[in-house]
Every structure is written in structure tokens, then in C-alpha cells.
């Protein structure tokens, strides 16, 4: 069999993830593996027609395809996403149709499920038969049990190819056609300088709906609003995964990104991301901007800001994308006030929803509001907490921040709770005591809450 490996890592042959594919190549030497380093070579692929066509030719001839990529900000690196966008832009879906595909990723298991969902959705849009893939931590390949699991998945994948197994589609096709949004009679509100709102947009000339929605938001907001288009910011390239920023807190690139972050993004009290959905994500330009923010590490430096999303496109049809947006907000400890899309076939209703989002963000700022976090925050935080602590020799800036802000909230550090648990275990082990306590369990559970109500 001929297997194409699309390596999405910008680190090329030094990619951790790629070594999982290399292990399969060694163990299944009867098959031919053809690797394309699309992450490293994305600029030449985009600029040279022959490079792109050569990859498509190999895919068309192949029996199977492996998406091999690290997880960057809940999905795949910008570089791989840019390649995928070009496939759809060029109408090259038929080169993938009927092929079998799977995914290998490496990460700290921080929103790796959304990255896999994204690649599964893309594979299905390309007409491929997708087999759920392998999500590894960086050095799982060193463990025998993990290696065996990887080999079993590969055997299953080759079985699917050999028998041309038709897999069930999980994600429905998405219709990106939206009715024109034409706002009428929107009066401009007199704004004050009490708070600063920054709208970060990836709108192009073709994104008229998005531009109209941004204009209505700006007119409706009671505070000063600045609109920044990402296409007007010099961003020389995607995150390289070099991790040099982990100790310095500075990116190796010399462009506008860091200056924009420090002078526009950080000082803003409220942030509105305005984007157009495309190919099961926002634009690759938006992903480029987001990935490059990695020099801020795993630190919730935007804690307390108010956030809203203005989206042109069928967000209701893309639950995975919506979870990514919610997760990024919660892990960043930013208060998400809501989404507005141009999905309603009613311009007046869209205008009302934009105005409501403006009012909600203003209210959140005036009242210093923070909605309670969910598992999206708590789970993500614990993954980052453990990662930073274990690798504090590398993530020095993160480590300093976590210590200073009390983010090392390990259960082992809760000494009062540990002492209480020690004596309670002894008490519960006494003959007859367990039965007595069991009868009053519900009463004991609510007693602290009753006391809190009485005292406050």
C-alpha cells in the first residue's frame, strides 16, 4: 500500500509527532510511506504551483492518508490549515475522494479532541473514509503499551484500506451560504471613553456581511470602539513550535504581532472577535494570529476582560468550532458574553442581537461580571497547571506567573483538607460509626451551605 503522511508540524523532520509515523513506517515496511512536510514548506507550496500539484498527485495515487500533526490552540497549526484551505479553494476535493484517512497527534491532551474532530470533519468534507486516530502525549512512544496501541490502530487502518471499509459520517455537511445582511436605520450611540473595546477582524473585501455587522456593533456601543483588521498587521509566518519564547516571553519573529498584542490587545477592556467561518473553522489568517500568541505561554493574561464573537457563517452547524471558541475563552479566564451570527434570515433581528451583545459587554464591564466557569476551564487549567509544573525548567515565564497568581492549586497543597480527610478516614473505619454517619450524609452535605445563607 502507498500511504501519504501529511506532516503539519513546522519543525519538519524534527517533529515529535512525525516520529510516530516513522515508527509505523519501520514496523510496516511492506507499505510505502510518502511524507510531505506541508507545515515546514507551506510558503513554497502556496507560491509554487508545482509543489502543491505534486502533493495532490501523491494523494490521488495513494491508498491511505495520515494527518500527522501537533495540536496548536485546540486545532492544527496554521500551516496545515492553510494547506487545507487551498485544497478547497482549488476545488481539489476529488483528489481525496474515496481514500482512507486517520490522524496522529501529539499534545498535552489540551483540547486534542477538538483537533481530531476538525480533521475528521475535513476528511468527511473531502469524501474520505475516516478512522478515528491516535492522540499521544509527546513521549508516549517510549512506553511499550502505548506503542502496542499505536500498532493496533495502524493494523486496523490497513484493514480498512484493504477491505475498502466505508465508515459512517459523524458530521453533517455545512452550508456556508448566508443571506445578505442589510442593516437599516441604525442610529449611532454617543460613546464615552470609560472603557476601550477592541474589535479584531479578519474581514476581506468579500465579507460584506461581517463588515456590516462590525459597523452596527461600533455604532451601537456606548464605549469607544477600535477596529483592527488582521490583514493590516504584518505577520511574517506561523508559530514555529521552537519554544524559544518559553523562557524569554518574546517571539523570534520580528513583525507587528507582538507590538499589536502589547499596545492594542492587552490594554483593551473588552474584545470582540469578528470572523467568517470557512472549512469548519475561522479563516487561516485568524488561526495564524491566534497561534502566534503562544509567546504569552499558558498564562491567562487577559483575565477579566469581556468578550464577544461576531460570526458570519453557520456557527450552529459547527458545534466543534463553537466549543473551541468557548474553551479558549474560559481557559483564558475571559468572560464570554455571547455570540452573534448572520444565520437568521432577518436583518432586523440580526441588528437587534448585535445591539444586545454591545449592551451585554458594556454591562459586564460596568459590573465587573464573571460568569462561573465550567469543565472547559477547570479541565483545561489542570492540564496546563500540571504541564507547567512538570516542565518549569522550560516554561520559566509560565512558572513565575503560576506561582505569583496562585495557579498551582494542587490538592496536595490543601493541608487543612488533608488533615481533615485523615481523621475522617479513621472515624469512618470505627465499628458502627459508618452506619451512623450514613444516615446523616445528606444533612452533613448541605449544612455548610445553610450556614453560609444564614451568615450572608
N, C-alpha and C positions, 0 to 999 in steps of 0.2 A: 504493500500500500504506500501511496505517496501522501505524506502528512505535512501541511504547511503550518508553521509556527509563526504567528504574528507577535513579535516581541514589542510590547508597548512601552517598555522602560527606556528612558533617555540614557541609561547607563550601558546600553548595548551589551557587549559580551561580559561586562562586569555586573550585570543584573542578577540579583539574588533569585528572582523568580525564574529567569531563564535556566538556571541550573536544575530546576525541577524537570523542565522539558529535556535537558541534556541527559538527565538520569534515565528518562524514558527512552531516549534515543539509544543509550547504551544497552538497556535491558531488552529492547525490542529491535535488535539490529537487523531483523528481517524486513523491516519497513524503512523507507527513505524519508528522512526528516529534512525539510527545506525551511530555513529560518530567515525571516525578513525583519530587520531591525527598524521598524517603522517609527519607533519613538526617537531613536537617535538621528535618523535620516529624514525626518518629516519635512524639513525645508527643501531638500533636493527632490523629494517625492512630489511636493506641491509645485515646484518650479520646473521640473523636467518631466515632460510627458512620458518619455520612455521608461523612467523609473516606476511610475505609477502603473503603466501598462504591463510592465514585466511582472509586477506582483500579482496583478489580476490574472495574467496568463497562467502563473503557477497555481493560483487558487482554482481556476477553471479546470486545470488538468488533475488536480489533487482529489483524493478520496475523502480526506478529512481536514479540518482546520482547528487549531488550538489557539484560543486567545490567551496569551501569556503576558501577564501584566501585574505590576504592583497596584495597590489601591491608593489613589490620591483623592483626598477630600470627598469621600463617600462614593466615588465612581472610578473611572480610569483616568490616567494622565491626559492632559490637554492634547498632547501629541497624537495619541491613539484616537482620541475623539475627533481630531481634525481630519485624520485619515478616513474615519468612518463617514464624516460629513461629506468628504469628496466623493466617496462611493455613491452616496445618494444624489449628490449634485450632478454627477456624471451619468446618472441612470444606469449604473453598472450592477444593479441587483441580480440580473440574470446570471452573472458570472459565479455567484454564490449559491444560486437556487438548487435545491436538492442535495446539497452537500451535508455532511455531518460535522457538527462543531461541539466543542466543550471549552471550559475555561480553567486555567490555573492562575491563582493569585497568591501573593504574599502580603501580609499586613500584620497589624497588632490585633486583628479581628475588630477593628473600629469601623462599623458600617460596611463591612465586607459584603454583607447580604445585599445591600443596595447596588454595589458594583456588579455583583453576579446577576442581579435582576436586570440591570441595564444591558449587560452583554447578552443575556437570554432574550430580552425584548428585541434588541438589534438583530440577533440571529434569526428570530422569527420573522421580523420585517424583511429580512433578506431571503426568506423562503427556505431556511436551513432546518435540519432536524437537530435539535439541541439536547445534549445530555448534561444534566447538572454537574458542575465541575468540582474542583478541589481547591479549598481555601486553607492556606497554610500560614503559620507564623514563620518568621524568617528562617529559623534553623530547625524546622520540623524534619528536614531531610536527614538530620543526624540521628533521628530516632527510628529504630527498626520497625516499630508498629506503624508509624506514620508512612514510612517507605512502602510497607506492605499495602497499606490502604491506597496509596498513590498507584501502585502497580495494579491493584484490583480494579480501580476506576479506569485505568488505561485499557485493561483487558476487556472491560465492559464496552468501552468506546470502540475498540476494534471489532468487537462482536456486532455492535450496532451497524458499523460500516459494512462489514462482510455480508450481513443479512439484510442490509438496507432497511433498517427498522424505522418506521415512521413514528416520530414522537408527537405527543399531544401538545397543542399550543396552549400556553398559560396566559399570555397577554393578548388582549383584543387589539386589532389594528386601530390606529389612531387617525382621526380625520382632522387635519390641521387647517382646513378651510374655515375661516371665520367671516361672518357678515361684517360689512363696513361699519365702523363706529363713527357716528357723525354727531358730536355734541352740539346742542343748540342753546343759545341764550344763557351761557354760564357767566354769572357776574363775578368780578374779581374782588376778593376779600382784602380789606386793608390789613397788611401784615405788620407784625411788630418784630423787634429784634430780641425778644426774650429768650428764644431758643433757635438753634440752627438745624435745619433739615437738609440732608444731602440726598439727592436722587441719583443713583448710579445706574446708568442705562447702557444697553448695547444696541440701541436702535440704529438701523441703517435707513437709507432713503426709502426702501420698500416697506418699512414697518410703520405705515401711516397710522394704523390703529394704536400702536404703542405710543407714538409721538403725541397723538391726540389725548390719550389717557394721561400722559405725563403733564401735558398743558393744563388739563382740567384740575389735576391734583395741585399744581402750582398755584392756580388761580383760587382754589378753594381753601388753601392752608392759611391759618391765622398767624403763622410764623414765617420767617424768612426761609425761602427755599432756593437752593442752588442745584442746578442740573449738570452732571458731569457725564459726558459720553465716553465710554471706554475706547472708542475708536480714535479719540483725540489724544489719548495718552500713549506715549512711546513705551511699548513693552517688547523688548527685543526677542524674547523667547520664553518657552515654558520652563517650569521648575525642572532642574537637572537632577534632583534627588541626591545632590552631593553632600548635603547635611553640614556644609561649612558654616551655615548660619546658626547652627545649634549652639555654638559657643560664643559667637560674636554678636548674634542678633541682627546681622546685616546680610543682605543678599549679594552674591558675587556679581550679579548683573549691574551695569551702570546705565540705568534708564530712568523713566519717570515714575515707576511703580512705587518705590519706597517714599519718594517725596510726596506723591499724592496721598499715600496712606497716612503719613505723618501730619501733613498740612491740611488735608481735607477730611479724610475719613475719621481719624481719631478725634478731632475737635467737635465733630457733629454730635448733636444730642439725639437726633433721630435719623434713621437710614431707611430709604426706600429703594429696593432693588426693582428695576423695571427691565423686563426681558421678554423676548419672543421665544416660544418653545419650538424646538426643531429636533427631529430624530431622537425623541424620548429624553431630551434634556434641553437646557437653555443653549444659547449659541456657544460655539467653541471659544469665541472671544471672551465670553463671561467665564468659562472654565479656565482659560489662560490667566485671567485676572485673579480668580479665586485660588488656583494652585500656587501662584507666585506669592501669595500671602503667607506661605509656610515659614518665612523668616520670623514671623511672630510666634512660631513654635506651637505648643499645645496650651497656650495661655489664653484665658478668656478676657482679653484686654479690652473688649467692648462691653463688658458687663454693665448692665443698667440702661443701655440705650434702648430706645423704642424702634421697632422695626415693622415695616410693611412690605408686601410684594404686589407689584402691578405686573400682571402677566397677560401677554397677548397669546392666546392659544388655549387648547382644550385641557386645562390642568386637571379637570375632574376625570379625564380619561387616563391619566398617568399618575396613579397612586404612588408609584415608586419615587417619582420626581418630587411629589409633594412631601413625602416622608423625608427625603434628603434635605429639603428646604427647612422643614420643621426641626429636624435633628441638628442641622448646623446652627440654627438659632438657639436652641436650648443648650447645646454643649457650650456655645459661646456666651451663655447667660444673658442673651439679648431678649427683650420682651417682644414677642411676636404678636402684633395686634390684628393681623389678618391678611387675607388675600383678596385681590380684585382681579377679575379676568374679563375679557370681552366675549365670553361664552353666551351670555343672554342675548337673544335676538331682539334687543330693545335698547336703543341708545340712551333713552331717558333713564332706564333702570341702571345701566352701567354708570352713568353720571352720578346718580344717587349713591351708588356703592362707593365710588371714588371719594365723594364728599364725606361719606360716613367714615371711610378709612382715615381721611385727613382729620376729622373730628376725634376719632379714637386715638390717634397718635398724639394729638395735642393734649387730650385729656390724660393720657398716660404720662406725658412729660410733666404736666402741672401737678399731678398727684403722685409722682414717683412710683408708678404702678409696676408690679412684677407678678405675673400670674404664676401659680405653683408649677414646679417642674414635674415632668413625667419620667418614665423609664428612658425616654430618648436622651434626657440629660443625665440621669443617675447612672445608667449603664455606660454611656459614653465617657462620663467623667471618671468612673472607676477604671476603665481600660487605660485612659491617659494617665491617671494617677499612678497606677502600678508600672506602666511603661516608663514614665519619667523617673520614678524612684529607682527602678532596676538599672536604668541607663543614665544616671545622673552625671556620670563621668563624661558623657557625650552631650546631653541636653542640659548644659550648665545654666543657661538663661531660664529655662523652664523650672529647673530645680530651685533656683533662687526665688522665683515668683511663687512657686507652690509653698515653699517654707514661709515666706513673708505673709501670704494671704490665707494660711491655714488650710490649704487644699490637700495636705496629707492627712486625710481623715480616716486612717486605718482603724478598724475595730480594735486592733491590738493596743492602740493608744488610749482607749477609753477605759482607764484604770478603775474608775468607780464602778462601771458596769461589770468589769471582770471580777472584782471582789464580790459584788452582789451575786453574780452567777455562781461563784464558788460556794458561797454559803447556802444558796438556794438548792444547788445540787445535793448538798449534804442533807438539807431539810427534807427534800423530796424522797431521799433514799430511806428515811426512817419508816419503820413499820407503821401502817395506819395513817401516816401523815399525807400520803399521796391521795388517798380517798377523801380525806377531809378537805384538802385544797381543791380537788377536782370539782366538788360540789359548789365551790365558791369562785370558780375560774372566771366566769363571765362578770361577776361582781368586781373582782380584782382588776379586770381588764379596763373597765370604764371608770373606776374610782379616781385615777389621776385627772381624767377629763372633767369629771363632776367638780373636783376641787378647783380646777382651772376656771371653770364657768363661774363658780361662786366668788373666787378671788378677783376676777376681772370683769 
